[in-house]
Amino acid sequence: MATDIQDTAHAVEAAAVMKLLPARPRLLALGEPTHGEDTLLHLRNELFRQLVEQEGYRTIAIESDCVMGLVVDDYVTSGTGTLDEVMERGFSHGLGASAANRELVRWMRAYNDRQAASERLRFAGFDGPLEITGAASPRQALTALHGYLSARVDADLLPCTAEALDRLLGADDRWTNPAAMRDPAQSTGQSAEARELRLLADDLVALLDAQTPHLITATSRDDWDRARLYGRTAIGLLRYHFWMADTSPARMTRLIGLRDSMMADNLLAVAERNPTLVHAHNSHLQRDKSTMRMWDQPLLEWWSAGALVNARLGKEYAFLATALGTIRHQGVGAPPPDTVEGLLYALPEDRYVVDAPRLAAALGDARPAARVSPWFGYSPLDPAHLAASDGMVFVKNVPES
């Protein structure tokens, strides 16, 4: 058995990853089982560099606010702003404080300085403007979309004026009230104004679609793509706020599913552009149904962004899960030997990429135990998901960042 497992493991390099796949996917997704560990982000950075230089990948998409990510993309493509400003304003979820993310942005900017415009690297956030405590106001996305259209199409075609939007949106703190996540009665998402905004957002996106030939000619494909992002985000946020006001037992299941649906839409848009490395939590990228417990809620189940994208793209989507041995600074010690992580921990290398379907076949009926984490921030690999992954990255020990 040990020899069979050893035979499935290879160095974490782009060439080894590509050998696991039948063809180069448009979206190559690399999961992580925990957030905030620069060891995993440095590994991601090195893999991305190799994919750029050896396989023609040109975009990296990470689990960060899609609208804030435009700040990073502007910097890496054209040098807009400073690195400090970009790290402060271009990332959500505290990701701008990461030294590894700063290294990534700095390297992308330096790489692009040497490239023709058509070969420049792109950056994308693919999460919605959402945090675990709530959602952003739809103001930025809606007003940006309206502004793009109002400058380029006949005013009579617009469903409303900028002043009407501003009046309906009201104060942003109505939308961002953190109490609304736990108390639906605190949400403004089903108010009369919010319902009207949902209709207007739909009409604005319909107008954007209907005017596509003119808009691409009058501006550029990149500007039109950005307007589409604003439209997706506005509709997604208004939908999310609407269901935050819901009082049914399915409320949290619906909300977490809506978040991944927004992620999937953003990934599909990125896939239209060029080959992309995607990086996020395993639970947002896996093909199997995802599960999570929140607060006093029953177990939540939903289809991840990866599962949704895979259903659309098929072999154009590939997924590598990441599993870990130890995170000792978080109280996660060596894995039990009867788990998948324990079997891999016994191998001599510090990190490697594993042929997951082949490993699942080698294990056969052995059925490894599911590891239980003593720390809520780390999600161990579900051995039942092994065969549905194209590969798995294993990191033996994660030191404190």
C-alpha positions in Angstrom: 0.0 0.0 0.0 2.8 2.5 0.9 4.4 1.9 -2.5 1.1 2.4 -4.3 0.6 5.7 -2.4 4.2 6.9 -3.1 3.7 6.2 -6.8 0.8 8.7 -6.9 2.9 11.6 -5.5 5.0 14.1 -7.5 6.6 17.5 -6.9 4.2 20.4 -6.8 5.1 21.8 -10.3 3.0 22.9 -13.2 4.4 20.1 -15.4 3.3 17.4 -12.8 -0.2 19.0 -12.5 -0.7 19.0 -16.3 0.2 15.4 -16.5 -2.8 14.6 -14.3 -5.2 16.3 -16.8 -6.3 15.2 -20.3 -5.9 18.8 -21.6 -5.1 22.3 -20.4 -8.3 23.5 -18.6 -9.6 27.1 -19.0 -10.1 27.2 -15.2 -7.6 25.3 -13.0 -8.8 25.5 -9.5 -6.5 25.1 -6.5 -8.3 24.8 -3.2 -7.1 25.4 0.3 -8.5 23.9 3.6 -7.9 27.0 5.7 -7.4 30.7 5.2 -4.7 33.1 6.2 -1.6 30.8 5.9 1.1 32.4 3.7 2.8 29.0 3.2 -0.1 28.0 1.1 -0.2 31.3 -0.7 3.5 31.2 -1.5 2.9 27.7 -3.0 0.0 29.1 -5.1 2.3 32.0 -6.3 5.0 29.6 -7.4 2.5 27.4 -9.2 1.0 30.4 -11.0 4.4 31.6 -12.1 5.1 28.2 -13.6 1.7 28.1 -15.3 2.3 31.6 -16.8 5.8 30.7 -18.1 5.2 27.2 -19.2 1.5 26.8 -20.0 0.2 30.2 -21.1 -2.0 31.0 -18.2 -2.7 34.8 -18.0 -5.1 35.4 -15.1 -5.3 34.5 -11.4 -8.7 34.7 -9.6 -8.9 34.6 -5.8 -11.6 34.5 -3.2 -11.8 38.2 -2.8 -14.4 41.0 -3.6 -14.8 41.2 -7.4 -15.3 44.9 -7.4 -12.3 45.6 -5.1 -10.3 43.3 -7.3 -10.6 45.9 -10.2 -8.2 48.1 -8.2 -5.6 45.3 -8.3 -6.2 44.6 -12.0 -5.7 48.3 -12.9 -2.4 48.3 -11.0 -0.9 45.1 -12.4 -2.0 45.9 -16.0 -1.2 49.7 -16.1 0.5 50.7 -12.9 -2.5 52.8 -11.6 -2.0 53.7 -8.0 0.8 52.5 -5.6 1.4 49.0 -4.2 0.5 50.2 -0.7 -2.8 51.7 -1.9 -3.6 48.5 -3.9 -3.0 46.2 -0.9 -5.3 48.4 1.2 -8.1 49.0 -1.2 -8.0 46.0 -3.6 -8.7 43.1 -1.3 -11.5 42.0 1.0 -11.5 39.5 4.0 -8.2 41.0 5.3 -6.2 39.5 2.4 -4.4 42.7 1.7 -2.3 42.2 4.8 -0.8 39.0 3.5 2.9 39.2 2.5 2.3 36.4 0.0 -0.5 38.4 -1.7 1.8 41.5 -1.8 4.5 39.4 -3.4 2.0 38.2 -6.0 0.9 41.7 -7.0 4.4 43.0 -7.1 5.5 40.1 -9.3 2.6 40.5 -11.7 3.3 44.2 -12.1 7.0 43.6 -12.8 6.1 40.8 -15.3 3.7 43.0 -17.2 6.3 45.8 -17.5 8.1 43.5 -19.9 5.1 42.3 -21.9 3.0 43.5 -24.9 -0.6 44.5 -23.9 -2.0 41.2 -25.3 0.3 39.1 -23.1 -0.2 41.0 -19.8 -1.4 39.1 -16.7 -4.7 39.9 -15.2 -6.0 39.8 -11.7 -9.6 39.0 -10.6 -11.5 38.8 -7.4 -14.4 36.4 -7.9 -16.2 36.6 -4.6 -19.2 38.9 -4.2 -18.9 42.0 -2.0 -19.9 39.8 0.9 -18.6 39.1 4.4 -19.7 36.5 6.9 -21.4 39.4 8.8 -23.4 40.7 5.9 -23.3 42.2 2.4 -22.3 45.5 0.9 -24.7 48.2 -0.4 -25.5 47.8 -4.1 -24.7 51.5 -4.6 -21.3 51.2 -6.1 -22.2 48.5 -8.6 -25.5 50.0 -9.6 -24.3 53.6 -10.0 -21.2 52.5 -12.0 -23.4 50.5 -14.4 -25.8 53.4 -14.7 -22.9 55.8 -15.3 -21.4 53.6 -18.0 -24.7 53.4 -19.9 -25.9 57.0 -19.4 -22.7 58.2 -21.1 -23.2 56.0 -24.2 -26.8 55.4 -24.9 -29.9 57.5 -25.5 -31.3 58.9 -22.2 -34.8 57.7 -23.2 -33.6 54.1 -23.1 -32.5 54.3 -19.5 -35.1 53.0 -17.0 -34.3 55.7 -14.4 -32.1 58.7 -13.7 -29.1 58.7 -11.4 -31.1 60.8 -9.0 -33.8 58.2 -8.8 -31.3 55.5 -8.1 -29.7 57.6 -5.3 -33.1 58.2 -3.7 -34.0 54.5 -3.8 -30.7 53.4 -2.4 -30.8 55.8 0.5 -28.1 55.6 3.2 -25.6 52.8 2.8 -25.8 51.8 6.4 -29.3 50.6 5.8 -27.8 47.8 3.6 -24.7 47.1 5.7 -26.3 46.7 9.1 -24.5 43.7 10.6 -27.5 42.8 12.7 -29.4 41.8 9.6 -27.4 38.6 9.2 -28.8 37.1 12.4 -32.1 39.0 12.4 -34.1 39.1 9.1 -36.3 41.9 10.5 -33.2 44.2 10.4 -32.7 43.7 6.7 -33.9 46.3 4.1 -33.8 43.7 1.3 -37.6 43.3 0.9 -38.5 47.0 1.3 -40.5 48.7 -1.4 -37.3 50.6 -2.5 -35.3 47.4 -2.7 -37.9 45.6 -4.8 -38.0 48.6 -7.2 -34.2 48.5 -7.4 -34.2 44.8 -8.4 -36.4 45.7 -11.3 -34.3 48.6 -12.4 -31.1 46.6 -12.1 -32.6 43.9 -14.3 -33.6 46.6 -16.9 -30.1 48.1 -16.8 -28.4 44.8 -17.4 -30.9 44.1 -20.2 -30.0 47.4 -21.8 -26.3 46.6 -21.5 -26.9 43.3 -23.3 -29.1 44.9 -26.0 -26.5 47.6 -26.8 -23.4 45.3 -26.8 -22.3 45.9 -30.4 -22.4 49.7 -29.9 -20.8 49.7 -26.5 -17.9 47.5 -27.4 -17.2 49.7 -30.4 -17.7 53.0 -28.4 -15.5 51.9 -25.5 -13.6 48.6 -25.4 -14.2 44.9 -24.6 -12.5 45.5 -21.2 -14.8 48.4 -20.4 -17.8 46.4 -21.5 -16.7 43.4 -19.4 -16.3 45.6 -16.4 -19.8 47.0 -16.9 -21.1 43.4 -17.0 -19.3 42.7 -13.7 -21.1 45.7 -12.2 -24.4 44.4 -13.5 -23.9 40.8 -12.2 -22.8 42.3 -8.8 -25.8 44.6 -8.5 -28.3 41.9 -9.3 -26.5 39.4 -7.0 -26.3 41.8 -4.1 -30.0 42.8 -4.4 -31.0 39.2 -4.6 -28.8 38.4 -1.5 -30.3 41.3 0.5 -33.8 40.2 -0.5 -33.2 36.7 1.0 -31.5 38.2 4.1 -35.0 39.4 5.0 -36.4 35.9 4.6 -37.7 34.2 7.7 -38.0 30.6 6.4 -35.9 27.7 7.6 -34.1 27.6 4.3 -32.7 31.2 4.7 -29.1 30.4 5.4 -28.9 27.6 2.9 -30.2 29.9 0.3 -27.8 32.7 1.2 -24.7 30.5 1.1 -25.9 29.1 -2.2 -26.4 32.6 -3.6 -22.9 33.5 -2.7 -21.4 30.6 -4.6 -23.7 31.3 -7.5 -22.3 34.8 -7.7 -18.8 33.3 -7.6 -19.6 30.9 -10.4 -20.9 33.7 -12.6 -17.7 35.6 -12.1 -15.6 32.6 -12.9 -17.5 31.9 -16.1 -16.9 35.5 -17.2 -13.2 35.2 -16.4 -13.0 31.9 -18.3 -14.1 33.8 -21.5 -10.9 35.8 -21.4 -8.0 33.4 -21.0 -6.7 30.4 -19.0 -7.0 31.1 -15.3 -5.7 29.8 -12.0 -8.4 30.0 -9.4 -7.6 30.0 -5.7 -10.2 29.7 -2.9 -11.3 27.4 -0.1 -11.8 23.8 -1.1 -15.5 24.1 -0.2 -16.0 26.7 -2.9 -14.2 24.8 -5.6 -15.0 21.1 -5.2 -17.3 19.1 -7.4 -19.1 17.3 -4.6 -21.8 19.1 -2.5 -20.3 21.3 0.2 -21.4 21.4 3.8 -20.8 23.7 6.7 -22.1 24.5 10.2 -22.8 28.1 11.2 -23.9 29.4 14.6 -26.9 27.4 15.8 -28.0 26.4 12.3 -28.4 22.8 11.2 -25.9 21.5 8.7 -25.9 23.6 5.6 -25.5 22.0 2.2 -25.0 23.7 -1.1 -23.5 23.4 -4.6 -20.2 25.2 -4.7 -19.0 27.6 -7.4 -16.7 24.8 -8.6 -19.6 22.4 -8.9 -21.7 24.9 -10.8 -18.8 25.8 -13.2 -17.9 22.2 -13.7 -21.5 21.5 -14.8 -21.1 24.2 -17.5 -17.5 23.7 -18.6 -16.9 20.0 -18.1 -13.3 19.2 -18.9 -12.5 22.9 -19.2 -12.6 22.9 -15.4 -10.1 21.1 -13.2 -9.9 21.0 -9.4 -6.9 20.3 -7.1 -7.8 20.0 -3.4 -5.2 20.9 -0.8 -4.8 18.8 2.4 -2.5 19.5 5.3 -0.5 17.5 7.9 0.0 19.9 10.8 -0.8 23.5 11.7 0.7 23.4 15.1 0.3 27.1 15.9 -3.5 26.5 15.6 -3.4 23.3 17.6 -3.6 20.9 14.6 -1.1 18.1 15.3 0.0 15.1 13.2 -2.9 13.4 11.5 -4.1 9.9 12.6 -2.4 7.2 10.5 -5.8 5.8 9.3 -6.8 9.0 7.5 -5.8 10.1 4.0 -3.7 12.9 5.5 -2.1 10.4 7.9 -1.1 8.1 5.0 0.4 11.0 3.0 2.1 12.4 6.2 4.1 9.2 6.4 5.8 9.9 3.0 9.2 11.6 3.2 8.6 14.7 1.1 7.4 18.0 2.6 4.9 18.7 -0.2 3.7 17.1 -3.4 0.8 16.8 -5.8 -1.1 13.5 -5.8 -3.0 11.8 -8.5 -6.3 11.8 -6.5 -8.3 9.3 -8.7 -5.4 6.9 -8.8 -4.9 7.2 -5.0 -8.7 6.5 -4.5 -8.3 3.4 -6.7 -5.2 2.3 -4.8 -7.1 2.6 -1.5 -9.9 0.5 -2.9 -12.1 -0.8 -0.1 -9.7 0.4 2.6 -11.9 3.5 3.2 -9.7 5.8 5.3 -11.3 7.5 8.3 -12.4 11.1 8.1 -10.0 13.3 10.1 -11.5 15.5 12.8 -9.9 18.9 13.3 -9.5 20.4 16.8 -9.7 23.9 15.2 -12.7 25.3 13.5 -10.6 27.1 10.9 -9.3 24.0 9.2 -11.5 21.7 7.2 -9.9 18.2 6.7 -10.2 16.4 3.5 -13.4 14.3 3.1 -12.1 11.0 1.8 -15.3 10.4 -0.1 -14.4 13.4 -2.3 -11.0 12.0 -3.3 -12.1 10.4 -6.6 -14.0 13.5 -7.8 -10.8 15.7 -7.6 -8.4 15.8 -10.5 -5.5 16.0 -8.0 -4.6 16.9 -4.5 -1.8 19.0 -3.1 -0.4 17.8 0.2 1.6 20.1 2.5 3.1 18.2 5.5 3.6 21.1 7.9 2.3 24.7 7.9 4.5 26.9 10.0 3.2 30.1 11.5 3.2 32.9 8.9 
